[in-house]
Amino acid sequence: MLDTTEGITFDISQEALDAHGQPCAVIDATAAAVMLGRAFRDADGLTDDAGLGLAPAVQAALGEALAAAAPATRVMLDTDAGKRVYDLFLLPPDRRGHRLVLASDRTMDSGLRNALTESRARYKDLVEISSEHAWEVDADGAFSFVAPQGLLGYAPRRVIGLPAGELLDPERHTDPINPFATPVPLEGRDVWVRAGDGSLCCLEVTAVPLFDADNRWAGARGVCRDVTEQRRREQEMAEARARERVFGRIVRLFQREVKPENMIRAAASAITHGMAATGCQIFGIAAPLAKVVQHPTFQQETAFGRIGSDRDADRLIAALESAGRDAVVGDLVGDRHLIGTLCMHGDRINGAIVVWREADRPDFGQAERRLLAGIAGTVGVALEQLYSHRVLVEVSRTDGLTGLLNRRAFYEDMQRRVRRLARGERKAALMYVDLDNFKAVNDTWGHETGDKVLRDVADLLRANTRSTDMVARLGGDEFAVWLDDADETVAVKRAEVFLAASAILKQHSARPDLPLMLSIGIAVYDPVNREDMNEFVSRADGAMYAIKRKGKGSYAVARQPGRRAP
């Protein structure tokens, strides 16, 4: 038993120390070990290497505590298992100056505190250097904390107290949940906001709601990072893929189509489907191969789907001409959205595209406008192919000297018209026109005068026929006229007009006795007779030669098939 100066008695036998579960020891006034309990001896780092005395660091710490009359001290020890932390508690001494020392292992508590302190410092450093923006809002939905680097160009002092909803871009944010004041956890939610410089930015927000002790919403906290450039690149890639799909569809359709007209129709279909539109019009221009066209005249080449009125399309095209060559112009007309752009080939405007969409669907966005601008170049190439094809067709069907239809084109068109007449009751007339005494003009005045005479005859015939009629030069000094919806009376009157107008040709005659005149043979087609093409042509030709044999400068009408000559 140990009687202390305060009258307390401790059982300090070795057996008692060994039986105590907590590390304990008895030291003298110099902090040297008098007795060590088993738990004290077993504790990591408290004893010396022999296990018979105190570890030097422990004895030194206890000596300092005795000198300072401190009731406790803490010691940190380096052991083979790592750092250990002990709190040493000194009980009051007995009459001989011996003290009971109790040791408590605080290694885990200290480690946790140190880890927490280090973690907080690390988090603070990471937040400050991170590209992500940390924030918190209070129960009123206003920012109560923002990381030191601020938020999107806003200094922390400008953001603290600001309602979180004021940062949202109203045109882009349609979600009913404000991610800065979310009542539910969010991860990776995109939100478009206005930055401090007024620019539009996209933030990817991850947030959790906060609740008070009564489970009432008390705010939210989270992090967000600027993904504007990433989203813009993704949008550009999506637009590029959309363009590739539409271009690919157009190219595939072009490859399947031989005729340029069909290519243009295929392009209108592909544009309509590729832009989720309801209709598309493609316009060409008159005189498309002219090098410089100050004010081109647009005419529709094809249309696909449901479109609006020609007047609305014409007004949009006029706006395009005013806006410039690369512009994409949009409008809302009645129950339809429409956008359009000009088509170019080289530095020339050679057409336009107008795309339609119902007004109850979203308007065309910037991505679709850029898509249309890109497509316009491909359509411009297709239009140029169409124009070139038409020029080739026109050249192949036209007499080079007079600009009239040539023999092949005239007979092809006449065959189609005869087939059409055979299905009805209307009549038509074929007139063969031959120049009398023309060879003498060439022999006397030369071929230059002869060519002028041929052009004058072409002008004469064109000026005295309707747009529905056909005029052709069959070759040499032979011409042909097809009169649509004409019986014998109409044909004879037209022949008399030709003869009267031909008086002007006499000024180019070789000699007075060889006057330039016209000999005209007329054949009337009546579907009742079921006459074939060859017979019909032969009757006109025969009538023309009959009048030449009778004296020239007049006309003759061929008998109808099966009718005897008078």
C-alpha positions in Angstrom: 0.0 0.0 0.0 1.2 3.6 -0.8 0.0 6.5 1.4 0.1 9.7 -0.5 0.5 13.1 1.0 -3.1 13.7 0.3 -4.1 10.6 2.3 -4.8 8.4 -0.7 -3.5 4.9 -0.6 -2.6 3.0 -3.8 -1.8 -0.7 -4.1 1.4 -0.5 -6.1 2.5 -4.1 -6.0 4.0 -5.5 -9.2 1.1 -7.8 -9.4 -1.4 -4.9 -9.3 0.5 -3.0 -12.0 0.6 -6.1 -14.2 -3.1 -6.8 -13.7 -4.1 -3.2 -14.6 -5.4 -3.1 -18.2 -4.1 0.4 -18.9 -0.4 1.0 -19.3 0.9 2.3 -15.9 4.3 2.7 -14.1 5.8 4.1 -11.0 8.6 6.7 -11.2 10.7 8.5 -8.7 11.4 12.2 -8.3 14.0 12.0 -11.1 11.5 10.5 -13.5 13.4 7.2 -13.4 11.3 4.0 -13.5 10.7 2.2 -10.2 8.2 -0.3 -11.4 6.6 -1.0 -14.9 3.3 -2.7 -15.5 2.9 -5.4 -18.1 0.7 -3.2 -20.3 3.3 -0.4 -20.1 6.1 -2.8 -21.0 4.1 -4.1 -23.9 3.1 -0.7 -25.3 5.0 0.3 -28.4 7.9 2.7 -27.7 7.3 3.5 -23.9 10.3 1.4 -22.6 13.9 1.2 -23.5 15.3 -1.6 -25.7 15.8 -3.9 -22.7 12.2 -3.3 -21.6 13.5 -2.6 -18.0 13.3 1.2 -18.0 11.6 4.1 -19.6 12.4 5.1 -23.2 14.7 8.2 -23.2 12.0 10.4 -24.8 9.4 9.2 -22.3 11.8 9.9 -19.3 12.6 13.3 -20.7 9.0 14.3 -21.2 8.1 13.1 -17.6 11.2 15.0 -16.2 9.9 18.2 -17.9 6.4 17.7 -16.5 7.8 17.1 -13.0 9.9 20.3 -13.3 6.9 22.3 -14.4 4.6 20.6 -11.8 2.3 19.6 -14.7 -0.2 16.9 -14.2 0.1 15.5 -17.7 2.3 15.7 -20.8 2.2 14.4 -24.4 5.0 12.5 -26.0 5.5 11.6 -29.7 7.7 8.6 -30.4 9.3 7.2 -33.5 8.9 3.4 -33.4 9.4 0.6 -35.9 5.6 0.7 -36.5 5.7 4.4 -37.1 4.9 7.4 -35.0 3.1 6.9 -31.7 1.4 9.5 -29.6 0.8 9.0 -25.8 -0.7 11.2 -23.2 1.0 10.6 -19.8 -0.9 11.4 -16.6 1.0 11.9 -13.3 -0.7 11.2 -10.0 0.3 13.1 -6.9 3.6 11.8 -5.2 3.8 9.8 -2.0 6.1 10.8 0.9 9.1 9.4 -0.9 8.3 11.3 -4.1 7.2 8.3 -6.1 4.4 8.9 -8.6 2.0 6.7 -10.4 2.0 7.4 -14.2 -0.9 6.3 -16.5 -0.3 6.2 -20.3 -3.1 6.7 -22.9 -2.4 5.9 -26.6 -3.7 8.9 -28.6 -2.1 7.9 -31.9 -5.4 7.4 -33.7 -7.0 10.5 -32.4 -4.0 12.6 -33.4 -3.8 11.0 -36.7 -7.5 11.7 -37.4 -7.1 15.3 -36.4 -4.0 15.7 -38.5 -5.7 14.0 -41.4 -8.7 16.2 -41.1 -6.5 19.3 -40.9 -4.5 18.2 -43.9 -7.6 17.2 -45.8 -9.1 20.6 -45.2 -5.9 22.3 -46.4 -5.7 20.0 -49.4 -9.4 20.7 -50.3 -8.8 24.4 -49.9 -5.8 24.2 -52.2 -7.5 22.1 -54.7 -10.6 24.4 -54.8 -8.3 27.4 -55.3 -6.3 25.9 -58.1 -9.1 23.8 -59.7 -10.7 24.6 -63.0 -14.0 23.8 -61.3 -16.0 26.5 -59.4 -17.2 25.6 -55.9 -20.4 27.4 -54.7 -23.2 27.2 -52.2 -26.6 28.9 -52.0 -28.7 29.5 -48.9 -32.4 28.8 -48.2 -33.3 32.0 -50.1 -31.6 30.7 -53.3 -28.9 33.3 -53.1 -25.2 32.5 -53.3 -23.7 32.3 -49.8 -20.2 31.0 -50.8 -18.1 31.1 -54.0 -14.6 29.8 -54.3 -11.9 32.5 -54.1 -11.3 32.5 -57.8 -14.9 33.7 -58.3 -17.3 32.4 -60.9 -17.2 33.1 -64.7 -15.5 36.4 -64.4 -17.5 37.5 -61.4 -15.5 38.4 -58.3 -16.8 36.6 -55.1 -18.1 39.8 -53.6 -20.3 40.4 -56.7 -21.8 36.9 -56.5 -22.4 36.6 -52.8 -26.0 37.5 -52.1 -26.9 37.3 -55.8 -30.0 35.1 -56.5 -28.7 32.1 -58.4 -31.4 32.3 -61.0 -30.1 35.7 -62.3 -27.1 34.0 -63.9 -29.2 31.7 -66.1 -29.8 32.6 -69.7 -33.6 32.7 -70.1 -33.5 31.8 -73.8 -31.5 28.6 -73.2 -32.6 27.5 -69.8 -36.0 25.8 -70.0 -35.6 23.2 -67.3 -38.0 23.9 -64.3 -35.1 23.0 -61.9 -32.5 25.7 -61.2 -29.4 23.6 -60.8 -27.9 26.1 -58.4 -30.9 25.7 -56.1 -31.7 22.1 -56.8 -34.0 20.1 -54.4 -32.5 16.9 -55.7 -29.0 15.6 -56.4 -27.7 16.5 -59.8 -24.6 15.2 -61.7 -23.2 16.6 -64.9 -26.2 18.8 -65.7 -25.6 21.4 -68.4 -26.8 25.0 -67.9 -26.2 28.1 -70.0 -25.4 31.3 -68.1 -24.2 34.8 -68.8 -20.6 35.4 -67.8 -19.3 38.6 -66.2 -18.4 40.0 -69.7 -21.9 39.2 -71.0 -20.9 36.3 -73.1 -22.8 33.0 -73.1 -21.2 30.1 -71.3 -22.1 26.5 -70.6 -21.5 25.1 -67.2 -21.6 21.4 -66.2 -23.1 21.4 -62.7 -22.9 18.7 -60.0 -24.8 19.6 -56.9 -26.5 18.2 -53.8 -29.4 19.8 -51.8 -29.0 20.8 -48.2 -31.6 20.2 -45.5 -31.9 21.5 -41.9 -32.7 19.4 -38.8 -36.4 19.5 -39.7 -35.7 18.2 -43.1 -36.6 21.5 -44.8 -34.6 22.6 -47.8 -31.9 24.9 -46.7 -29.9 25.5 -49.9 -27.6 23.6 -52.2 -23.9 23.3 -52.8 -21.8 21.9 -55.6 -19.2 22.5 -58.2 -19.4 23.5 -61.8 -16.9 23.7 -64.7 -16.9 25.7 -67.8 -17.5 23.3 -70.8 -18.4 26.0 -73.3 -15.7 25.2 -75.8 -16.3 21.5 -75.4 -20.0 21.9 -76.1 -19.3 24.2 -79.0 -16.9 21.6 -80.5 -19.5 18.9 -79.9 -22.1 21.1 -81.7 -19.7 21.8 -84.6 -19.0 18.0 -84.9 -22.8 17.3 -84.8 -23.4 19.9 -87.5 -20.5 18.4 -89.5 -22.1 15.0 -89.2 -25.5 16.4 -90.2 -23.9 18.1 -93.2 -22.2 14.9 -94.2 -25.4 13.0 -93.9 -27.3 15.5 -96.2 -24.3 15.8 -98.6 -24.0 12.0 -98.7 -27.6 11.6 -99.5 -27.4 14.3 -102.2 -24.3 12.7 -103.7 -25.9 9.2 -103.7 -29.0 10.5 -105.3 -26.9 12.4 -107.9 -25.0 9.2 -108.7 -28.3 7.4 -109.3 -29.7 10.1 -111.5 -28.6 10.7 -115.1 -30.6 13.8 -116.0 -29.7 17.0 -114.2 -33.4 17.8 -113.8 -33.7 14.7 -111.7 -30.6 15.7 -109.7 -32.2 19.0 -108.7 -35.4 17.2 -107.6 -33.4 14.7 -105.6 -31.5 17.6 -103.9 -34.8 19.2 -102.9 -36.0 15.9 -101.4 -32.7 15.4 -99.5 -32.7 19.0 -98.1 -36.3 18.6 -96.9 -35.6 15.4 -95.0 -32.1 16.3 -93.9 -33.3 19.6 -92.3 -36.5 18.1 -90.9 -38.5 20.6 -93.0 -41.9 20.3 -94.7 -40.8 21.5 -98.1 -38.1 22.9 -100.3 -37.9 25.0 -103.4 -34.8 25.3 -105.7 -34.7 28.3 -108.0 -32.6 28.8 -111.1 -32.0 32.0 -113.0 -32.7 33.1 -116.5 -29.5 33.5 -118.7 -27.6 31.3 -116.2 -24.4 31.1 -118.2 -23.9 34.9 -118.5 -20.7 36.0 -116.9 -22.2 39.1 -115.2 -25.8 39.4 -114.1 -26.6 42.5 -112.2 -30.2 41.6 -111.3 -30.9 37.9 -112.1 -34.4 36.7 -112.7 -35.2 33.7 -110.6 -37.5 30.9 -111.7 -38.5 27.8 -109.9 -36.7 24.7 -111.1 -38.3 22.2 -108.7 -40.2 21.9 -105.4 -40.7 19.1 -102.9 -43.2 18.7 -100.1 -45.5 21.4 -98.7 -44.4 24.9 -99.5 -45.9 28.4 -99.3 -46.9 30.9 -101.9 -44.7 32.1 -104.8 -45.1 35.7 -103.5 -43.6 34.8 -100.1 -40.7 33.0 -101.7 -40.1 35.9 -104.1 -40.0 38.3 -101.2 -37.5 36.2 -99.3 -35.2 35.9 -102.4 -35.4 39.7 -102.8 -34.2 40.0 -99.2 -31.4 37.6 -99.9 -30.2 39.7 -102.8 -30.1 42.7 -100.5 -28.4 40.8 -97.7 -25.5 39.5 -99.8 -24.2 36.4 -101.3 -23.3 34.4 -98.2 -26.3 35.4 -96.1 -29.0 33.0 -94.9 -32.3 34.9 -94.3 -35.3 33.7 -92.4 -38.9 34.8 -92.0 -42.2 33.8 -90.5 -45.1 34.0 -93.0 -48.5 33.0 -91.9 -48.3 29.4 -90.6 -44.8 28.7 -91.9 -41.2 29.4 -91.1 -38.9 29.8 -94.1 -35.2 30.4 -94.7 -33.3 30.8 -97.8 -29.8 31.3 -99.3 -28.3 32.0 -102.7 -26.4 29.4 -104.7 -23.1 30.3 -106.2 -20.9 28.9 -108.9 -17.5 30.6 -108.9 -18.3 34.2 -108.3 -21.7 34.1 -110.0 -25.1 33.8 -108.4 -26.8 30.9 -110.2 -29.8 30.1 -108.0 -31.5 30.0 -104.6 -32.8 27.6 -102.1 -35.9 28.2 -99.9 -36.8 25.8 -97.1 -40.2 25.7 -95.4 -41.4 24.4 -92.0 -44.7 24.6 -90.2 -45.0 27.4 -87.6 -46.1 25.0 -84.9 -42.6 23.5 -85.0 -39.4 25.2 -83.8 -37.9 27.8 -86.0 -34.7 27.1 -88.0 -31.7 27.4 -85.6 -28.2 28.7 -86.3 -27.0 25.1 -86.9 -29.6 24.6 -89.6 -28.8 27.9 -91.2 -25.1 26.9 -91.4 -26.1 23.6 -92.8 -28.2 25.3 -95.5 -25.3 27.6 -96.4 -23.0 24.6 -96.8 -25.5 22.7 -99.0 -25.9 25.7 -101.3 -22.5 25.2 -102.8 -23.4 21.6 -103.8 -26.7 22.7 -105.2 -25.0 25.5 -107.1 -22.8 22.9 -108.9 -25.8 20.8 -109.7 -27.6 23.9 -111.1 -24.6 24.7 -113.3 -24.7 21.1 -114.7 -28.4 21.6 -115.4 -27.8 24.8 -117.3 -24.9 23.3 -119.3 -27.1 20.3 -120.1 -29.8 22.7 -121.4 -27.3 24.6 -123.5 -26.2 21.3 -125.1 -29.7 20.2 -125.7 -30.6 23.6 -127.1 -27.6 23.5 -129.4 -28.5 20.0 -130.6 -32.0 21.1 -131.4 -31.4 24.5 -132.9 -30.4 25.7 -136.4 -27.1 27.6 -135.9 -27.9 30.3 -138.5 -31.5 31.2 -137.8 -32.0 30.1 -134.2 -35.1 28.1 -135.3 -35.6 24.4 -134.5 -33.6 22.1 -136.7 -35.1 19.2 -138.7 -34.6 16.5 -136.0 -36.0 18.6 -133.2 -39.0 19.7 -135.3 -39.9 16.2 -136.3 -39.5 14.9 -132.7 -41.8 17.5 -131.3 -44.3 17.1 -134.2 -44.5 13.4 -133.6 -45.4 14.0 -129.9 -48.1 16.5 -131.0 -49.5 14.2 -133.6 -49.8 11.5 -131.0 -51.6 13.9 -128.6 -54.0 15.0 -131.4 -54.8 11.4 -132.2 -56.4 11.0 -128.7 -58.7 14.0 -129.3 -60.7 15.9 -131.9 -58.7 19.0 -132.5 -56.9 19.7 -135.8 -53.5 21.1 -136.7 -51.8 22.3 -139.8 -48.3 21.6 -141.2 -46.9 24.2 -143.7 -43.9 23.6 -145.8 -42.3 26.9 -146.9 -39.7 27.1 -149.7 -37.8 30.1 -151.0 -38.2 30.6 -154.7 -35.1 31.6 -156.7 -32.8 31.6 -153.7 -29.9 29.9 -155.5 -29.6 32.9 -157.8 -29.2 35.1 -154.7 -26.2 33.2 -153.5 -24.7 33.1 -157.0 -25.2 36.8 -157.6 -24.7 38.5 -154.2 -22.8 35.8 -152.3 -23.5 33.7 -149.3 -23.4 36.5 -146.8 -26.5 38.0 -148.5 -28.0 34.6 -148.7 -27.5 34.0 -145.0 -29.2 37.3 -144.3 -32.1 36.4 -146.4 -32.5 33.1 -144.5 -32.4 35.0 -141.2 -35.0 37.4 -142.5 -37.3 34.6 -143.5 -36.9 33.1 -140.0 -37.8 36.4 -138.4 -40.8 36.7 -140.7 -42.2 33.3 -139.8 -41.5 33.8 -136.1 -43.2 37.2 -136.0 -46.4 35.9 -137.6 -46.9 32.7 -135.4 -48.1 32.1 -131.9 -46.0 30.9 -128.9 -47.8 27.5 -129.2 -46.8 27.1 -132.8 -43.4 25.7 -134.0 -41.1 27.1 -136.7 -38.1 25.2 -138.1 -35.5 25.4 -140.8 -35.3 22.0 -142.4 -32.2 22.7 -144.3 -31.1 24.9 -147.2 -33.9 27.2 -148.1 -36.7 25.0 -146.8 -38.7 25.9 -143.7 -41.6 24.3 -141.8 -44.4 25.7 -139.6 -46.7 23.8 -137.3 -49.9 25.6 -136.4 -51.5 24.2 -133.2 -55.3 23.9 -133.1 -55.7 25.1 -136.7 -58.1 23.9 -139.5 -57.8 24.7 -143.2 -59.3 28.2 -142.9 -56.8 29.2 -140.2 -53.9 27.7 -142.1 -54.8 29.5 -145.4 -55.1 32.9 -143.6 -51.7 32.3 -142.0 -50.2 31.5 -145.5 -51.6 34.7 -146.9 -50.0 36.6 -144.0 -46.7 35.0 -144.8 -46.9 35.8 -148.5 -47.8 39.4 -147.8 -44.9 39.8 -145.4 -42.5 38.2 -147.8 -42.7 41.1 -150.2 -39.8 42.7 -148.4 -37.6 39.8 -149.6 -37.7 41.0 -153.2 -35.1 43.7 -152.6 -32.5 40.9 -152.4 -33.6 39.2 -155.6 -30.8 38.4 -158.1 -32.8 39.7 -161.1 -36.2 41.2 -161.7 -37.2 38.0 -163.5 -36.1 35.9 -160.6 -37.9 37.5 -157.7 -37.5 36.1 -154.1 -40.8 34.7 -153.1 -42.3 32.0 -150.9 -44.1 28.8 -152.0 -46.2 27.2 -149.3 -47.7 23.7 -149.1 -50.4 23.1 -146.4 -51.6 19.8 -145.0 -54.3 19.8 -142.2 -54.2 16.9 -139.7 -57.6 15.6 -138.7 -57.6 12.8 -136.1 -60.7 11.3 -137.7 -58.6 10.1 -140.6 -56.1 8.2 -138.4 -53.3 9.3 -140.7 -49.8 8.2 -140.0 -46.9 10.7 -139.7 -45.2 9.9 -143.0 -48.4 10.4 -145.0 -49.1 13.6 -143.3 -45.6 15.0 -144.1 -45.8 13.8 -147.7 -49.1 15.7 -148.2 -47.6 19.0 -147.1 -44.4 18.4 -149.1 -46.4 17.5 -152.2 -48.6 20.6 -151.9 -45.5 22.8 -151.7 -44.0 21.3 -154.9 -47.3 21.5 -156.6 -47.5 25.3 -156.2 -43.8 25.6 -157.3 -44.8 23.9 -160.5 -47.7 26.2 -161.0 -45.7 29.3 -160.9 -44.4 29.8 -157.3 -45.1 32.7 -154.9 -48.4 31.2 -153.6 -49.8 28.4 -151.5 -51.6 25.1 -152.0 -53.7 23.0 -149.7 -53.2 19.2 -149.8 -56.2 16.9 -150.1 -57.3 15.0 -147.0 -56.5 11.3 -147.1 -58.9 9.3 -149.2 -60.4 12.4 -150.9 -60.1 12.6 -154.7 -58.7 15.6 -156.5 -61.4 18.0 -157.9 
